[in-house]
Amino acid sequence: MNKYDVLIVGGGAAGFFAAINTAILNPNLKIAILERGSNVLSKVKISGGGRCNVTHAEFSPQELVLNYPRGEKELRGPFHTYMTGDTMAWFEERDVRLKIEEDGRVFPESNSSQTIIDCFLEEVKKYKIKVLLNHSVQGLNYENDYWKLETTKGVFTAAKLLVATGSNPKVWKLLETLGHEVVSPVPSLFTFNIKDQRLKTIPGLVANDVHISVVGSHLESEGPLLVTHAGLSAPSILKLSAYGAIELAEKKYKFQIQVNFVKKTLLDCVAQLLETKKESPKKTILKSTQFKLPKRLWEQLVLASEIQADLRWADVNKDKIQALACQLTQAVFNVDGKSTFKEEFVTAGGVELRGVNFKNFESKHYKNLFFAGEVLNIDAVTGGFNFQNAWTSAFIAAQQLSK
């Protein structure tokens, strides 16, 4: 039997961060990371398109929590203890130079996730933390104040246990046998599949600031919108997917969205179009883009309004003006399915939050059982927020694991 002081289940970001910070606080502890796969930190490797979006440059806990559809209330306290600035300082103290991009995302200056991985591997080696690959946990019990884990490579015991396995159904089932409720997972960050003539010829086009709502629901968002070969993506869509993860899953990803490309009311839009008609009567509508929209998008919306390509402003009637204003402010698209956002896969679901003490991320059912990262029913919008949850939960849990 393999006996340790602390066992970490899960060789991802949260698991490594918890193990390293536990060892920093108490170098005398015998610590091991159990990873079911043949490599570690695979999600770190692909995150941010291979650049690793370490965190997000939001330094107010009250504002930071607003990016978590599930976990907003629970993370408020933890973020007062450890958040973005602490994360950035931690990495920079280890010679990982970071940069803040215009949209607030934080990346290593190297633009490579390998920089973060190498940092973790060096720290693990420095503190003699065991990293055991291909150790899939098959059984989990608490006996005589010790945790007993049956794995595919033998039996392990530890006084303290941290579970940081992310979206792992097998581990969730084991936790259910211990009395923890688990919320069934559904995808959280995904793009919308849409086949529509207005989008067919303009993949790659970005509308910088739109308002989107899901028809017949309270779900809405604002921000950039990207036309892809499959449909629509970018932050405005990903925010909708995160906040609507459960509701959209119930709809089987078949629903309608309404897009306001100009963020004006229908009446204000009509008024501005009529003003353009008065000021530029001889110009053709198709070639006189308004509202600072991308030219190709304007052209598609004009054609969708059944306005002829050679029609001048002087000759357009009020019905066509109204139709164009509707396309600009109330364009409806039919969503038929979803696609994974890049290679990143985030889920809503996991260990029910009522069963966790968020002062230390310890189980309310068992002493010396802790959680970190996405194994909990916590998820965020895109932009480095999911990693920040991992760093915060892992760091706070490490304070207890080290005692």
N, C-alpha and C positions, 0 to 999 in steps of 0.2 A: 504493500500500500504506500502511496506517495503522499507524504504529509507536508503541508505548507501552512504558513501563517495567514496568507491572503491568496485567494484564487480569483482570477478575473476570467469570466467566460465571454469570449468575443474578442477577436484580434482586429478590431476596427479603431476608428479615431477615439471614441469614448473609452474603450478598453485600455488602449496604450496610454492615454492621458491620465487615467485614473491610476494605473500601475506606476507610472513614472513619478507622479506627484506623491503617491503613498511612499515610495522609496526615498524620495527627497526628504520627506518629513521624518522617516524612520528607516535609515539604511540597513538596520540589523534584521529587518523582516525578511522572511523567505517568501518570495512572491513568484507566481507563475501565471502566464496568460494561456488559456486553452482556446485554440482556434480550430474549428471543424474542417476548414479547407486547407489547401496546400500552400496558400500564401496569405499574407496579412496586409491590411491597409488598402485593400483593392478599391474600396469606395473613395478613399482619399486620392488614389491614383487617377481616377477618371473625373473627379469633381472639377467643376469650372472649366470643362473642356480640356482637362489635363493640366490646368494651371493651379488648381486647388483654391477655391474661394473660401479663405480661412475664416472670415467673419464679415461683419458689415459695420461701417463707420457711423454707428448710432450710439451715442454715449449717454443717453438718458434712459434709465430703466423703464420709466413710464412710457416712453416712445418705443423702445425696443420691443416690449411685450405685445404691442399692437400688430406685430408681424406673425403672430402665432394663432392660427384659427383654433387649435386645441393646445391648451397650456398657458394661455394668456394670464389668467388669474394666478395659477400655481407658480409661474416663473418670476412674478414680480419681486417676491422676497429674495430668491436666489440671485437675481440680477443685481440687487443692491449689495450682495456679497462678492460676486465675481462676474464680470461682464467684458465687454469689448476691449476696453483699455487694458485690462488685466491680461487678456489673451494676447494682445499685440506685444505687451511688455515681456510676457513669458517667452515668446518666440525670439524677440529681438535680443533678449539676454543670452540666447543660445546662438547668436550670430545669424539668425534668419531675418534678413532685412525685408520689410513689408512695404507695400505702397497702397495708397487709397486712390481708386479710380473715380472718374467724374460722377458715376452713379452711386458711389458709396461702397462698392464692393472692395474688399481687401484681399490682395494677392501677394505672394512672395515676389520680390523684385526680379527673381530669376525667371518668372513666368512658367515655372515647372513644379508640379506637385511632388516630384522626386525630392525637392529640397525639404519639404515637410516630412516625407517618409524617412529620408536620411537622418534628419534631426531626431526623430523618434527612435530609430534603430541605434543611433549612437548613445542616446540616453539609456535605453534598455541594456545595452552592453556595459555602459559605465556603472549602472547600479546592479548588475548581475541578475537581472530579471529573466526568468526562464520563459521562452516562447515556444510552446509545444504545438506543432502543426498536426493536422489530421486527427485531432482529438475531439470527436463529436460526442456531446453529452447525451447519454441515453437514460440516465436515472438521476434523481435529485432528492436527497433526504436530509433531515436534521436530526442527528442522534447524539445524545450526551453532550450538548453544547458545541457540537462540531457539524460542519456541513460535509456530507458524503456524496461524491459525484462519481457515477459510473460512466466511463467513456469507452470509446472503441479501442483505446490503447491502455486500459487499466482503470483502477479505482484510485480516486484522489480524496483527501480530506483537508479541511481548512477551518480555522476558527472564524474567519470572515469571508464572505462571498459577495462579489459584485457581478451582476448580469448586465452585459453591454452588447447583446447579440443583434441589435437592430430588429428588422422584420424577420424573425425566425419562428415559424409556426410550431416546430417541434419543441422549442424551449418554452413558448407560450403555453403549450399543453402541459408541460411539466410544472409550470408556475400555477396553472389552474388546479392541479392536484394538491397544491399547497394552500389553496383557498383564495388565490388572487383571481379577480375577475379580469377577463381579457376582452377588449372590444375588437370585433372582427375587422381585419384590415381591408382597406380599399385604397386604390391609387390616389395620391394627393397632388402631385405635380405632373400635369400632362397637357398636351396641345389638343386642339379641336380639329377633327376631320370634317372638312366642308367641301362639297363639290358645287361650285357656283360660277356661272359665266363671268360675273364681275371680277372674280379672282383668277380665273384660268390663265390669263396671259401676263399676270404681274407678280409671279413669285419673286421673293427677295425684296419686295417693296416694303418700306416702313412708314407708317403714319405715326408721327411723333407723340401726339397726345389726343387720345380718344376717350369716350365714355362708353362702357359696354354693360349691358344688363342681360340677365337670363329671363326670357319672357315668362311671365306667370310666377315669378319668385322674387324674393327680396335681394337676390345676389346681384352685385354690381361692382365695377372697378373702373379705374382710370389709369392711363399711362400709354407707353408705346405699343404699337400693334404691328406684327410682322406677318406678311403674306408668305406662306410656304407652298410647296408643291402639293401638300396634303390638305392645307386649310389655313388656319390661323394660329399664331404663337406670340411670343414676347411677354413681358411682365404683366400687361393687362389681362391676358388670357390665363397665365399661370396663377395669378392671384385669384381669379374666379375659380380655377380648378382646385386650389387649396381650400378656399373657404366653402366651396360647394362640393367637396369630395364625397360626402355621404349622400347628399341630395341628388347629385348628378349620377352617382352609381345606381341609386334607386330608379332613376329614369332610364337606366341601361345606356347612358350616354347618347340618347336621342332627345334633342330639345332644340329650342330656337334661341338665338341671341339677337339683341337689337343694338346696333352700333351708331353712336353719334360721332361722326368724323370731325365735326367742327365745334362741338361743345357749345352749341347755341340752341335756343328754343326754335321750334318750327316757324313761329311768327317773325322772330328776329332774322332768321335765315331768309325768309321770303322778302322781308324789307330790304336786306342787303342785296339780294339778287335783283330786285326791282330798281335799286339805285344804280347797279351796274348796267342794267338795261338802258337807263336814262343817260349814263355817262359814256357808254361805249357802244352805241347802237350799231355801228358798222362792223364791229368785230364778230367773228364766229364764236359761238358759245364753247364749242369743243376745244378751241385753241386759246381761250382766255381763262386760265385757271384762277380760281378764287380761294379765299380763306387760307392761303399759303399751303394748300394741299399738294402732295406730290402730283406732278403733271399726269402721269399714267393712271393714277387713281381717279383724279377728276374726270378724265376722259371716259373711264369705265362707268362712272356714276351718271355722267351725262347721257351716254348711250343707253344705260339701263332705264333712264327716264323717257325713253323713246323720242329723244330729240335728235333730229337728223344731223349728220356730221357737218353739213354746210350751212346750217341754220344760223342766222345772225341774231344778235340780241334784239334788234329792232323788230324782228318778225316773230318773236316767241310770245305765246299767249299766256294768260294767268294760270291755266291748267297745267301747262308744261313747267312753269316756274314752280308751282306747288309740288309737282311730281319730283322735280330736281331737289327741292328743299327737303322732301321726305327721304330721298336717297341719302342726302347729306346728314340728316339728323335722326332718322328713324329706320335705317337700313336693316332689314331682317335677314338673317342667314340660318339655314337649317344645319344643325350639327348632327353628324351621323358617325359616332365613334370617336375614339381618342388614340393618341400616339404617345409613347414615352418621350419625355423631354430629354433630348440628347441621349446619353447613356445612363443618366442619373435616374434612380427609382426611389421615390419617397412615398411612404404610405401614411394614411390616417388610420389609427388603430394601435392596439398594444395594451400593456398593463393599465387597467383602469386607475385613474389618478387618485380616486378616493382611498385607495389602499396604500398610499405612499405618504410618508412624512417629508414635506418639502423643505424642512429646516436642515435635513441631512441626507435626503434621498434614501432613507431606510424604509423597509417594509413595515407596515403597521401590524402585520400578522406574525412576523418572525424577527427575532433579534439577530443582528449581524448579517442580514440579507439586504443588499443595496442594489440600486438600479442607476443606469446612466444612458443617455442618448435615446435613440428611437425605439428601444424596447418598450418604452413608455408610450402612452397615447398622447404624444406631443409631436406636432409637426409645424412647419413654417412655410412661408412663401419663399420663393427663390431669392438668392442674393447673399448667402453666407449665414443665414439665420439658423438653419438646421445644425451646422457645425457649432455655432455659439451655444446652442442648447447642450450639445455633446461636451464642450469644454467646461461649461458651468456645472452641469450635473456631475461630471467626472471629478472636477476639482473639489467640490464640496463633499462628495462621498469620500474622497481620499483623506480628508481631514479625520474622518471616523475610522477608516480602514487602517490608518497609521497608528492608532492608539492601542 
